[in-house]
Amino acid sequence: MPNPPFVEPGTLSLDFDALRREAIPITALVALFGGLALLPFAVGAAVGGPLALLSAVVGQFVLAVGTAMLLLYVVTRAIQLADA
C-alpha cells in the first residue's frame, strides 16, 4: 500500500519539507494576484468618483481570476500527487 502524500514512510510523521515545497507556489499565486488586485483598488481609493467604481470592478475581476487560477493549480497538483 503506498504512503499518503506528506507522510514520511519510516516514521509515519508529517513531512514538513514536502508541505513547504507545496505551500510556496500557492503562496506565490496568492501574493501575485493579491498584489495585482491591490493596484486597481488603490487607484479607485485615490481618485474617487465614477472611476472608483470601475477600479473596484476591475479589482474584483482580478481577484476572481486569481481564485480560479489557484483552484485549478490545487486540483491539478492534487491529481498529480494522487497518481504518484
PDB file with one MODEL, atoms N, CA, C and O in Angstrom:
MODEL        1
ATOM      1  N   MET A   1       0.845  -1.174   0.000  1.00  0.00           N
ATOM      2  CA  MET A   1       0.000   0.000   0.000  1.00  0.00           C
ATOM      3  C   MET A   1       0.897   1.246   0.000  1.00  0.00           C
ATOM      4  O   MET A   1       1.785   1.359   0.844  1.00  0.00           O
ATOM      5  N   PRO A   2       0.676   2.183  -0.936  1.00  0.00           N
ATOM      6  CA  PRO A   2       1.522   3.376  -0.990  1.00  0.00           C
ATOM      7  C   PRO A   2       1.235   4.305   0.193  1.00  0.00           C
ATOM      8  O   PRO A   2       0.132   4.339   0.738  1.00  0.00           O
ATOM      9  N   ASN A   3       2.255   5.043   0.559  1.00  0.00           N
ATOM     10  CA  ASN A   3       2.094   6.007   1.646  1.00  0.00           C
ATOM     11  C   ASN A   3       1.292   7.206   1.168  1.00  0.00           C
ATOM     12  O   ASN A   3       1.386   7.590   0.002  1.00  0.00           O
ATOM     13  N   PRO A   4       0.504   7.801   2.056  1.00  0.00           N
ATOM     14  CA  PRO A   4      -0.202   9.020   1.676  1.00  0.00           C
ATOM     15  C   PRO A   4       0.787  10.168   1.473  1.00  0.00           C
ATOM     16  O   PRO A   4       1.888  10.145   2.023  1.00  0.00           O
ATOM     17  N   PRO A   5       0.400  11.165   0.690  1.00  0.00           N
ATOM     18  CA  PRO A   5       1.303  12.298   0.474  1.00  0.00           C
ATOM     19  C   PRO A   5       1.597  13.018   1.790  1.00  0.00           C
ATOM     20  O   PRO A   5       0.767  13.049   2.699  1.00  0.00           O
ATOM     21  N   PHE A   6       2.776  13.586   1.867  1.00  0.00           N
ATOM     22  CA  PHE A   6       3.215  14.398   3.001  1.00  0.00           C
ATOM     23  C   PHE A   6       3.428  13.596   4.278  1.00  0.00           C
ATOM     24  O   PHE A   6       3.426  14.164   5.370  1.00  0.00           O
ATOM     25  N   VAL A   7       3.611  12.286   4.156  1.00  0.00           N
ATOM     26  CA  VAL A   7       3.901  11.443   5.314  1.00  0.00           C
ATOM     27  C   VAL A   7       5.222  10.739   5.048  1.00  0.00           C
ATOM     28  O   VAL A   7       5.411  10.128   3.996  1.00  0.00           O
ATOM     29  N   GLU A   8       6.137  10.829   6.015  1.00  0.00           N
ATOM     30  CA  GLU A   8       7.419  10.141   5.887  1.00  0.00           C
ATOM     31  C   GLU A   8       7.198   8.650   6.076  1.00  0.00           C
ATOM     32  O   GLU A   8       6.562   8.239   7.046  1.00  0.00           O
ATOM     33  N   PRO A   9       7.716   7.828   5.157  1.00  0.00           N
ATOM     34  CA  PRO A   9       7.423   6.395   5.212  1.00  0.00           C
ATOM     35  C   PRO A   9       7.948   5.702   6.467  1.00  0.00           C
ATOM     36  O   PRO A   9       7.268   4.831   7.009  1.00  0.00           O
ATOM     37  N   GLY A  10       9.128   6.063   6.937  1.00  0.00           N
ATOM     38  CA  GLY A  10       9.715   5.348   8.066  1.00  0.00           C
ATOM     39  C   GLY A  10       9.038   5.640   9.390  1.00  0.00           C
ATOM     40  O   GLY A  10       8.765   4.728  10.171  1.00  0.00           O
ATOM     41  N   THR A  11       8.768   6.908   9.641  1.00  0.00           N
ATOM     42  CA  THR A  11       8.241   7.300  10.949  1.00  0.00           C
ATOM     43  C   THR A  11       6.744   7.547  10.945  1.00  0.00           C
ATOM     44  O   THR A  11       6.143   7.677  12.011  1.00  0.00           O
ATOM     45  N   LEU A  12       6.132   7.614   9.786  1.00  0.00           N
ATOM     46  CA  LEU A  12       4.712   7.939   9.626  1.00  0.00           C
ATOM     47  C   LEU A  12       4.362   9.283  10.262  1.00  0.00           C
ATOM     48  O   LEU A  12       3.263   9.467  10.785  1.00  0.00           O
ATOM     49  N   SER A  13       5.306  10.214  10.211  1.00  0.00           N
ATOM     50  CA  SER A  13       5.053  11.569  10.691  1.00  0.00           C
ATOM     51  C   SER A  13       4.965  12.502   9.485  1.00  0.00           C
ATOM     52  O   SER A  13       5.280  12.117   8.359  1.00  0.00           O
ATOM     53  N   LEU A  14       4.539  13.714   9.741  1.00  0.00           N
ATOM     54  CA  LEU A  14       4.386  14.671   8.649  1.00  0.00           C
ATOM     55  C   LEU A  14       5.738  15.057   8.066  1.00  0.00           C
ATOM     56  O   LEU A  14       6.708  15.271   8.792  1.00  0.00           O
ATOM     57  N   ASP A  15       5.780  15.142   6.751  1.00  0.00           N
ATOM     58  CA  ASP A  15       6.980  15.572   6.039  1.00  0.00           C
ATOM     59  C   ASP A  15       6.861  17.077   5.794  1.00  0.00           C
ATOM     60  O   ASP A  15       6.269  17.515   4.808  1.00  0.00           O
ATOM     61  N   PHE A  16       7.432  17.853   6.705  1.00  0.00           N
ATOM     62  CA  PHE A  16       7.287  19.302   6.629  1.00  0.00           C
ATOM     63  C   PHE A  16       8.016  19.901   5.434  1.00  0.00           C
ATOM     64  O   PHE A  16       7.614  20.954   4.938  1.00  0.00           O
ATOM     65  N   ASP A  17       9.070  19.260   4.963  1.00  0.00           N
ATOM     66  CA  ASP A  17       9.755  19.757   3.767  1.00  0.00           C
ATOM     67  C   ASP A  17       8.856  19.643   2.540  1.00  0.00           C
ATOM     68  O   ASP A  17       8.813  20.555   1.714  1.00  0.00           O
ATOM     69  N   ALA A  18       8.145  18.538   2.419  1.00  0.00           N
ATOM     70  CA  ALA A  18       7.213  18.373   1.297  1.00  0.00           C
ATOM     71  C   ALA A  18       6.057  19.361   1.409  1.00  0.00           C
ATOM     72  O   ALA A  18       5.617  19.919   0.404  1.00  0.00           O
ATOM     73  N   LEU A  19       5.567  19.578   2.613  1.00  0.00           N
ATOM     74  CA  LEU A  19       4.500  20.562   2.803  1.00  0.00           C
ATOM     75  C   LEU A  19       4.974  21.961   2.412  1.00  0.00           C
ATOM     76  O   LEU A  19       4.238  22.719   1.780  1.00  0.00           O
ATOM     77  N   ARG A  20       6.198  22.294   2.789  1.00  0.00           N
ATOM     78  CA  ARG A  20       6.751  23.604   2.456  1.00  0.00           C
ATOM     79  C   ARG A  20       6.921  23.746   0.945  1.00  0.00           C
ATOM     80  O   ARG A  20       6.639  24.804   0.381  1.00  0.00           O
ATOM     81  N   ARG A  21       7.384  22.674   0.288  1.00  0.00           N
ATOM     82  CA  ARG A  21       7.550  22.728  -1.173  1.00  0.00           C
ATOM     83  C   ARG A  21       6.215  22.929  -1.884  1.00  0.00           C
ATOM     84  O   ARG A  21       6.164  23.573  -2.933  1.00  0.00           O
ATOM     85  N   GLU A  22       5.151  22.394  -1.333  1.00  0.00           N
ATOM     86  CA  GLU A  22       3.834  22.574  -1.950  1.00  0.00           C
ATOM     87  C   GLU A  22       3.215  23.920  -1.586  1.00  0.00           C
ATOM     88  O   GLU A  22       2.421  24.460  -2.357  1.00  0.00           O
ATOM     89  N   ALA A  23       3.563  24.465  -0.432  1.00  0.00           N
ATOM     90  CA  ALA A  23       2.962  25.721   0.015  1.00  0.00           C
ATOM     91  C   ALA A  23       3.563  26.936  -0.679  1.00  0.00           C
ATOM     92  O   ALA A  23       2.889  27.956  -0.826  1.00  0.00           O
ATOM     93  N   ILE A  24       4.811  26.846  -1.106  1.00  0.00           N
ATOM     94  CA  ILE A  24       5.477  28.013  -1.704  1.00  0.00           C
ATOM     95  C   ILE A  24       4.797  28.465  -3.000  1.00  0.00           C
ATOM     96  O   ILE A  24       4.551  29.662  -3.145  1.00  0.00           O
ATOM     97  N   PRO A  25       4.477  27.572  -3.956  1.00  0.00           N
ATOM     98  CA  PRO A  25       3.785  28.057  -5.167  1.00  0.00           C
ATOM     99  C   PRO A  25       2.389  28.612  -4.878  1.00  0.00           C
ATOM    100  O   PRO A  25       1.945  29.555  -5.532  1.00  0.00           O
ATOM    101  N   ILE A  26       1.701  28.025  -3.901  1.00  0.00           N
ATOM    102  CA  ILE A  26       0.372  28.528  -3.549  1.00  0.00           C
ATOM    103  C   ILE A  26       0.489  29.930  -2.966  1.00  0.00           C
ATOM    104  O   ILE A  26      -0.289  30.821  -3.308  1.00  0.00           O
ATOM    105  N   THR A  27       1.459  30.119  -2.091  1.00  0.00           N
ATOM    106  CA  THR A  27       1.686  31.436  -1.501  1.00  0.00           C
ATOM    107  C   THR A  27       2.069  32.451  -2.571  1.00  0.00           C
ATOM    108  O   THR A  27       1.637  33.603  -2.520  1.00  0.00           O
ATOM    109  N   ALA A  28       2.871  32.033  -3.530  1.00  0.00           N
ATOM    110  CA  ALA A  28       3.278  32.938  -4.606  1.00  0.00           C
ATOM    111  C   ALA A  28       2.081  33.352  -5.463  1.00  0.00           C
ATOM    112  O   ALA A  28       1.973  34.514  -5.855  1.00  0.00           O
ATOM    113  N   LEU A  29       1.191  32.417  -5.754  1.00  0.00           N
ATOM    114  CA  LEU A  29      -0.002  32.762  -6.541  1.00  0.00           C
ATOM    115  C   LEU A  29      -0.908  33.727  -5.785  1.00  0.00           C
ATOM    116  O   LEU A  29      -1.426  34.681  -6.365  1.00  0.00           O
ATOM    117  N   VAL A  30      -1.098  33.478  -4.492  1.00  0.00           N
ATOM    118  CA  VAL A  30      -1.935  34.372  -3.685  1.00  0.00           C
ATOM    119  C   VAL A  30      -1.319  35.769  -3.635  1.00  0.00           C
ATOM    120  O   VAL A  30      -2.026  36.766  -3.778  1.00  0.00           O
ATOM    121  N   ALA A  31      -0.008  35.840  -3.432  1.00  0.00           N
ATOM    122  CA  ALA A  31       0.662  37.141  -3.372  1.00  0.00           C
ATOM    123  C   ALA A  31       0.609  37.857  -4.720  1.00  0.00           C
ATOM    124  O   ALA A  31       0.407  39.071  -4.773  1.00  0.00           O
ATOM    125  N   LEU A  32       0.788  37.109  -5.805  1.00  0.00           N
ATOM    126  CA  LEU A  32       0.761  37.713  -7.135  1.00  0.00           C
ATOM    127  C   LEU A  32      -0.592  38.347  -7.429  1.00  0.00           C
ATOM    128  O   LEU A  32      -0.665  39.523  -7.785  1.00  0.00           O
ATOM    129  N   PHE A  33      -1.654  37.577  -7.283  1.00  0.00           N
ATOM    130  CA  PHE A  33      -2.969  38.113  -7.629  1.00  0.00           C
ATOM    131  C   PHE A  33      -3.469  39.109  -6.588  1.00  0.00           C
ATOM    132  O   PHE A  33      -4.221  40.024  -6.922  1.00  0.00           O
ATOM    133  N   GLY A  34      -3.062  38.943  -5.339  1.00  0.00           N
ATOM    134  CA  GLY A  34      -3.403  39.948  -4.335  1.00  0.00           C
ATOM    135  C   GLY A  34      -2.735  41.279  -4.639  1.00  0.00           C
ATOM    136  O   GLY A  34      -3.354  42.336  -4.512  1.00  0.00           O
ATOM    137  N   GLY A  35      -1.470  41.225  -5.040  1.00  0.00           N
ATOM    138  CA  GLY A  35      -0.761  42.451  -5.413  1.00  0.00           C
ATOM    139  C   GLY A  35      -1.328  43.094  -6.663  1.00  0.00           C
ATOM    140  O   GLY A  35      -1.439  44.316  -6.753  1.00  0.00           O
ATOM    141  N   LEU A  36      -1.689  42.253  -7.634  1.00  0.00           N
ATOM    142  CA  LEU A  36      -2.292  42.799  -8.858  1.00  0.00           C
ATOM    143  C   LEU A  36      -3.646  43.441  -8.574  1.00  0.00           C
ATOM    144  O   LEU A  36      -3.986  44.455  -9.183  1.00  0.00           O
ATOM    145  N   ALA A  37      -4.418  42.870  -7.664  1.00  0.00           N
ATOM    146  CA  ALA A  37      -5.726  43.430  -7.339  1.00  0.00           C
ATOM    147  C   ALA A  37      -5.596  44.690  -6.489  1.00  0.00           C
ATOM    148  O   ALA A  37      -6.490  45.536  -6.486  1.00  0.00           O
ATOM    149  N   LEU A  38      -4.489  44.812  -5.774  1.00  0.00           N
ATOM    150  CA  LEU A  38      -4.298  45.989  -4.932  1.00  0.00           C
ATOM    151  C   LEU A  38      -4.163  47.264  -5.769  1.00  0.00           C
ATOM    152  O   LEU A  38      -4.581  48.339  -5.339  1.00  0.00           O
ATOM    153  N   LEU A  39      -3.585  47.142  -6.950  1.00  0.00           N
ATOM    154  CA  LEU A  39      -3.387  48.324  -7.802  1.00  0.00           C
ATOM    155  C   LEU A  39      -4.703  49.005  -8.189  1.00  0.00           C
ATOM    156  O   LEU A  39      -4.829  50.212  -7.984  1.00  0.00           O
ATOM    157  N   PRO A  40      -5.695  48.281  -8.743  1.00  0.00           N
ATOM    158  CA  PRO A  40      -6.944  48.978  -9.076  1.00  0.00           C
ATOM    159  C   PRO A  40      -7.679  49.508  -7.847  1.00  0.00           C
ATOM    160  O   PRO A  40      -8.304  50.567  -7.907  1.00  0.00           O
ATOM    161  N   PHE A  41      -7.605  48.775  -6.730  1.00  0.00           N
ATOM    162  CA  PHE A  41      -8.264  49.265  -5.520  1.00  0.00           C
ATOM    163  C   PHE A  41      -7.597  50.548  -5.019  1.00  0.00           C
ATOM    164  O   PHE A  41      -8.280  51.464  -4.562  1.00  0.00           O
ATOM    165  N   ALA A  42      -6.276  50.617  -5.102  1.00  0.00           N
ATOM    166  CA  ALA A  42      -5.563  51.825  -4.674  1.00  0.00           C
ATOM    167  C   ALA A  42      -5.882  53.001  -5.595  1.00  0.00           C
ATOM    168  O   ALA A  42      -6.058  54.128  -5.130  1.00  0.00           O
ATOM    169  N   VAL A  43      -5.954  52.741  -6.889  1.00  0.00           N
ATOM    170  CA  VAL A  43      -6.306  53.809  -7.835  1.00  0.00           C
ATOM    171  C   VAL A  43      -7.716  54.310  -7.553  1.00  0.00           C
ATOM    172  O   VAL A  43      -7.962  55.516  -7.561  1.00  0.00           O
ATOM    173  N   GLY A  44      -8.635  53.396  -7.305  1.00  0.00           N
ATOM    174  CA  GLY A  44     -10.006  53.798  -7.004  1.00  0.00           C
ATOM    175  C   GLY A  44     -10.110  54.594  -5.722  1.00  0.00           C
ATOM    176  O   GLY A  44     -10.888  55.544  -5.642  1.00  0.00           O
ATOM    177  N   ALA A  45      -9.336  54.220  -4.718  1.00  0.00           N
ATOM    178  CA  ALA A  45      -9.365  54.961  -3.460  1.00  0.00           C
ATOM    179  C   ALA A  45      -8.737  56.339  -3.620  1.00  0.00           C
ATOM    180  O   ALA A  45      -9.173  57.296  -2.980  1.00  0.00           O
ATOM    181  N   ALA A  46      -7.725  56.448  -4.463  1.00  0.00           N
ATOM    182  CA  ALA A  46      -7.047  57.732  -4.641  1.00  0.00           C
ATOM    183  C   ALA A  46      -7.857  58.692  -5.505  1.00  0.00           C
ATOM    184  O   ALA A  46      -7.874  59.895  -5.244  1.00  0.00           O
ATOM    185  N   VAL A  47      -8.527  58.171  -6.529  1.00  0.00           N
ATOM    186  CA  VAL A  47      -9.213  59.037  -7.487  1.00  0.00           C
ATOM    187  C   VAL A  47     -10.626  59.364  -7.028  1.00  0.00           C
ATOM    188  O   VAL A  47     -11.019  60.531  -7.010  1.00  0.00           O
ATOM    189  N   GLY A  48     -11.393  58.340  -6.656  1.00  0.00           N
ATOM    190  CA  GLY A  48     -12.767  58.558  -6.242  1.00  0.00           C
ATOM    191  C   GLY A  48     -13.687  58.754  -7.434  1.00  0.00           C
ATOM    192  O   GLY A  48     -13.257  58.669  -8.585  1.00  0.00           O
ATOM    193  N   GLY A  49     -14.951  59.017  -7.151  1.00  0.00           N
ATOM    194  CA  GLY A  49     -15.939  59.267  -8.198  1.00  0.00           C
ATOM    195  C   GLY A  49     -16.275  58.016  -8.991  1.00  0.00           C
ATOM    196  O   GLY A  49     -16.143  56.898  -8.493  1.00  0.00           O
ATOM    197  N   PRO A  50     -16.714  58.214 -10.241  1.00  0.00           N
ATOM    198  CA  PRO A  50     -17.102  57.066 -11.069  1.00  0.00           C
ATOM    199  C   PRO A  50     -15.932  56.144 -11.403  1.00  0.00           C
ATOM    200  O   PRO A  50     -16.124  54.950 -11.634  1.00  0.00           O
ATOM    201  N   LEU A  51     -14.734  56.692 -11.426  1.00  0.00           N
ATOM    202  CA  LEU A  51     -13.568  55.863 -11.708  1.00  0.00           C
ATOM    203  C   LEU A  51     -13.307  54.872 -10.573  1.00  0.00           C
ATOM    204  O   LEU A  51     -12.729  53.808 -10.793  1.00  0.00           O
ATOM    205  N   ALA A  52     -13.731  55.223  -9.370  1.00  0.00           N
ATOM    206  CA  ALA A  52     -13.563  54.314  -8.234  1.00  0.00           C
ATOM    207  C   ALA A  52     -14.410  53.064  -8.426  1.00  0.00           C
ATOM    208  O   ALA A  52     -13.978  51.962  -8.089  1.00  0.00           O
ATOM    209  N   LEU A  53     -15.607  53.229  -8.962  1.00  0.00           N
ATOM    210  CA  LEU A  53     -16.467  52.071  -9.216  1.00  0.00           C
ATOM    211  C   LEU A  53     -15.842  51.161 -10.266  1.00  0.00           C
ATOM    212  O   LEU A  53     -15.825  49.941 -10.101  1.00  0.00           O
ATOM    213  N   LEU A  54     -15.336  51.741 -11.329  1.00  0.00           N
ATOM    214  CA  LEU A  54     -14.691  50.950 -12.373  1.00  0.00           C
ATOM    215  C   LEU A  54     -13.449  50.243 -11.832  1.00  0.00           C
ATOM    216  O   LEU A  54     -13.205  49.080 -12.153  1.00  0.00           O
ATOM    217  N   SER A  55     -12.681  50.932 -11.026  1.00  0.00           N
ATOM    218  CA  SER A  55     -11.488  50.318 -10.436  1.00  0.00           C
ATOM    219  C   SER A  55     -11.860  49.182  -9.497  1.00  0.00           C
ATOM    220  O   SER A  55     -11.165  48.168  -9.451  1.00  0.00           O
ATOM    221  N   ALA A  56     -12.935  49.335  -8.754  1.00  0.00           N
ATOM    222  CA  ALA A  56     -13.384  48.267  -7.857  1.00  0.00           C
ATOM    223  C   ALA A  56     -13.817  47.040  -8.653  1.00  0.00           C
ATOM    224  O   ALA A  56     -13.533  45.909  -8.257  1.00  0.00           O
ATOM    225  N   VAL A  57     -14.499  47.258  -9.766  1.00  0.00           N
ATOM    226  CA  VAL A  57     -14.921  46.136 -10.609  1.00  0.00           C
ATOM    227  C   VAL A  57     -13.706  45.425 -11.194  1.00  0.00           C
ATOM    228  O   VAL A  57     -13.664  44.195 -11.224  1.00  0.00           O
ATOM    229  N   VAL A  58     -12.727  46.180 -11.654  1.00  0.00           N
ATOM    230  CA  VAL A  58     -11.505  45.577 -12.198  1.00  0.00           C
ATOM    231  C   VAL A  58     -10.771  44.808 -11.108  1.00  0.00           C
ATOM    232  O   VAL A  58     -10.281  43.706 -11.355  1.00  0.00           O
ATOM    233  N   GLY A  59     -10.687  45.366  -9.917  1.00  0.00           N
ATOM    234  CA  GLY A  59     -10.033  44.673  -8.808  1.00  0.00           C
ATOM    235  C   GLY A  59     -10.738  43.380  -8.443  1.00  0.00           C
ATOM    236  O   GLY A  59     -10.088  42.368  -8.183  1.00  0.00           O
ATOM    237  N   GLN A  60     -12.058  43.406  -8.421  1.00  0.00           N
ATOM    238  CA  GLN A  60     -12.821  42.190  -8.132  1.00  0.00           C
ATOM    239  C   GLN A  60     -12.621  41.142  -9.226  1.00  0.00           C
ATOM    240  O   GLN A  60     -12.554  39.946  -8.941  1.00  0.00           O
ATOM    241  N   PHE A  61     -12.526  41.591 -10.471  1.00  0.00           N
ATOM    242  CA  PHE A  61     -12.287  40.660 -11.570  1.00  0.00           C
ATOM    243  C   PHE A  61     -10.918  39.998 -11.435  1.00  0.00           C
ATOM    244  O   PHE A  61     -10.784  38.793 -11.648  1.00  0.00           O
ATOM    245  N   VAL A  62      -9.911  40.781 -11.083  1.00  0.00           N
ATOM    246  CA  VAL A  62      -8.567  40.220 -10.893  1.00  0.00           C
ATOM    247  C   VAL A  62      -8.584  39.201  -9.759  1.00  0.00           C
ATOM    248  O   VAL A  62      -7.959  38.147  -9.871  1.00  0.00           O
ATOM    249  N   LEU A  63      -9.286  39.496  -8.675  1.00  0.00           N
ATOM    250  CA  LEU A  63      -9.385  38.543  -7.571  1.00  0.00           C
ATOM    251  C   LEU A  63     -10.122  37.269  -7.990  1.00  0.00           C
ATOM    252  O   LEU A  63      -9.744  36.171  -7.582  1.00  0.00           O
ATOM    253  N   ALA A  64     -11.165  37.412  -8.797  1.00  0.00           N
ATOM    254  CA  ALA A  64     -11.901  36.232  -9.259  1.00  0.00           C
ATOM    255  C   ALA A  64     -11.035  35.360 -10.166  1.00  0.00           C
ATOM    256  O   ALA A  64     -11.046  34.135 -10.045  1.00  0.00           O
ATOM    257  N   VAL A  65     -10.295  35.981 -11.062  1.00  0.00           N
ATOM    258  CA  VAL A  65      -9.396  35.219 -11.939  1.00  0.00           C
ATOM    259  C   VAL A  65      -8.297  34.554 -11.118  1.00  0.00           C
ATOM    260  O   VAL A  65      -7.945  33.402 -11.374  1.00  0.00           O
ATOM    261  N   GLY A  66      -7.760  35.259 -10.146  1.00  0.00           N
ATOM    262  CA  GLY A  66      -6.735  34.685  -9.282  1.00  0.00           C
ATOM    263  C   GLY A  66      -7.251  33.504  -8.481  1.00  0.00           C
ATOM    264  O   GLY A  66      -6.547  32.508  -8.315  1.00  0.00           O
ATOM    265  N   THR A  67      -8.472  33.609  -7.986  1.00  0.00           N
ATOM    266  CA  THR A  67      -9.075  32.498  -7.254  1.00  0.00           C
ATOM    267  C   THR A  67      -9.251  31.288  -8.157  1.00  0.00           C
ATOM    268  O   THR A  67      -8.987  30.158  -7.746  1.00  0.00           O
ATOM    269  N   ALA A  68      -9.697  31.522  -9.385  1.00  0.00           N
ATOM    270  CA  ALA A  68      -9.867  30.414 -10.328  1.00  0.00           C
ATOM    271  C   ALA A  68      -8.528  29.767 -10.664  1.00  0.00           C
ATOM    272  O   ALA A  68      -8.430  28.542 -10.729  1.00  0.00           O
ATOM    273  N   MET A  69      -7.505  30.576 -10.875  1.00  0.00           N
ATOM    274  CA  MET A  69      -6.178  30.028 -11.177  1.00  0.00           C
ATOM    275  C   MET A  69      -5.644  29.210 -10.005  1.00  0.00           C
ATOM    276  O   MET A  69      -5.065  28.142 -10.206  1.00  0.00           O
ATOM    277  N   LEU A  70      -5.833  29.701  -8.796  1.00  0.00           N
ATOM    278  CA  LEU A  70      -5.365  28.989  -7.615  1.00  0.00           C
ATOM    279  C   LEU A  70      -6.113  27.673  -7.456  1.00  0.00           C
ATOM    280  O   LEU A  70      -5.505  26.651  -7.141  1.00  0.00           O
ATOM    281  N   LEU A  71      -7.407  27.688  -7.668  1.00  0.00           N
ATOM    282  CA  LEU A  71      -8.192  26.461  -7.566  1.00  0.00           C
ATOM    283  C   LEU A  71      -7.760  25.446  -8.618  1.00  0.00           C
ATOM    284  O   LEU A  71      -7.635  24.259  -8.316  1.00  0.00           O
ATOM    285  N   LEU A  72      -7.532  25.896  -9.845  1.00  0.00           N
ATOM    286  CA  LEU A  72      -7.052  24.992 -10.890  1.00  0.00           C
ATOM    287  C   LEU A  72      -5.693  24.404 -10.535  1.00  0.00           C
ATOM    288  O   LEU A  72      -5.453  23.218 -10.764  1.00  0.00           O
ATOM    289  N   TYR A  73      -4.809  25.214  -9.983  1.00  0.00           N
ATOM    290  CA  TYR A  73      -3.489  24.716  -9.586  1.00  0.00           C
ATOM    291  C   TYR A  73      -3.618  23.658  -8.500  1.00  0.00           C
ATOM    292  O   TYR A  73      -2.977  22.610  -8.572  1.00  0.00           O
ATOM    293  N   VAL A  74      -4.443  23.927  -7.496  1.00  0.00           N
ATOM    294  CA  VAL A  74      -4.583  22.985  -6.379  1.00  0.00           C
ATOM    295  C   VAL A  74      -5.177  21.665  -6.857  1.00  0.00           C
ATOM    296  O   VAL A  74      -4.702  20.600  -6.463  1.00  0.00           O
ATOM    297  N   VAL A  75      -6.198  21.717  -7.692  1.00  0.00           N
ATOM    298  CA  VAL A  75      -6.816  20.483  -8.189  1.00  0.00           C
ATOM    299  C   VAL A  75      -5.838  19.713  -9.071  1.00  0.00           C
ATOM    300  O   VAL A  75      -5.725  18.493  -8.950  1.00  0.00           O
ATOM    301  N   THR A  76      -5.136  20.407  -9.949  1.00  0.00           N
ATOM    302  CA  THR A  76      -4.154  19.741 -10.812  1.00  0.00           C
ATOM    303  C   THR A  76      -3.049  19.102  -9.995  1.00  0.00           C
ATOM    304  O   THR A  76      -2.646  17.971 -10.266  1.00  0.00           O
ATOM    305  N   ARG A  77      -2.562  19.815  -9.004  1.00  0.00           N
ATOM    306  CA  ARG A  77      -1.483  19.272  -8.167  1.00  0.00           C
ATOM    307  C   ARG A  77      -1.982  18.090  -7.338  1.00  0.00           C
ATOM    308  O   ARG A  77      -1.237  17.134  -7.124  1.00  0.00           O
ATOM    309  N   ALA A  78      -3.216  18.138  -6.874  1.00  0.00           N
ATOM    310  CA  ALA A  78      -3.774  17.015  -6.116  1.00  0.00           C
ATOM    311  C   ALA A  78      -3.896  15.772  -6.988  1.00  0.00           C
ATOM    312  O   ALA A  78      -3.630  14.663  -6.526  1.00  0.00           O
ATOM    313  N   ILE A  79      -4.293  15.948  -8.239  1.00  0.00           N
ATOM    314  CA  ILE A  79      -4.376  14.809  -9.157  1.00  0.00           C
ATOM    315  C   ILE A  79      -2.988  14.240  -9.409  1.00  0.00           C
ATOM    316  O   ILE A  79      -2.815  13.022  -9.450  1.00  0.00           O
ATOM    317  N   GLN A  80      -1.992  15.115  -9.578  1.00  0.00           N
ATOM    318  CA  GLN A  80      -0.624  14.641  -9.783  1.00  0.00           C
ATOM    319  C   GLN A  80      -0.118  13.869  -8.569  1.00  0.00           C
ATOM    320  O   GLN A  80       0.536  12.837  -8.721  1.00  0.00           O
ATOM    321  N   LEU A  81      -0.410  14.352  -7.378  1.00  0.00           N
ATOM    322  CA  LEU A  81       0.039  13.658  -6.166  1.00  0.00           C
ATOM    323  C   LEU A  81      -0.688  12.333  -5.977  1.00  0.00           C
ATOM    324  O   LEU A  81      -0.108  11.374  -5.469  1.00  0.00           O
ATOM    325  N   ALA A  82      -1.944  12.274  -6.378  1.00  0.00           N
ATOM    326  CA  ALA A  82      -2.700  11.028  -6.239  1.00  0.00           C
ATOM    327  C   ALA A  82      -2.189   9.962  -7.198  1.00  0.00           C
ATOM    328  O   ALA A  82      -2.223   8.773  -6.881  1.00  0.00           O
ATOM    329  N   ASP A  83      -1.715  10.382  -8.371  1.00  0.00           N
ATOM    330  CA  ASP A  83      -1.202   9.421  -9.352  1.00  0.00           C
ATOM    331  C   ASP A  83       0.209   8.955  -9.029  1.00  0.00           C
ATOM    332  O   ASP A  83       0.635   7.898  -9.496  1.00  0.00           O
ATOM    333  N   ALA A  84       0.933   9.728  -8.240  1.00  0.00           N
ATOM    334  CA  ALA A  84       2.336   9.384  -7.939  1.00  0.00           C
ATOM    335  C   ALA A  84       2.449   8.231  -6.959  1.00  0.00           C
ATOM    336  O   ALA A  84       3.557   7.826  -6.608  1.00  0.00           O
TER     337      ALA A  84
ENDMDL
END
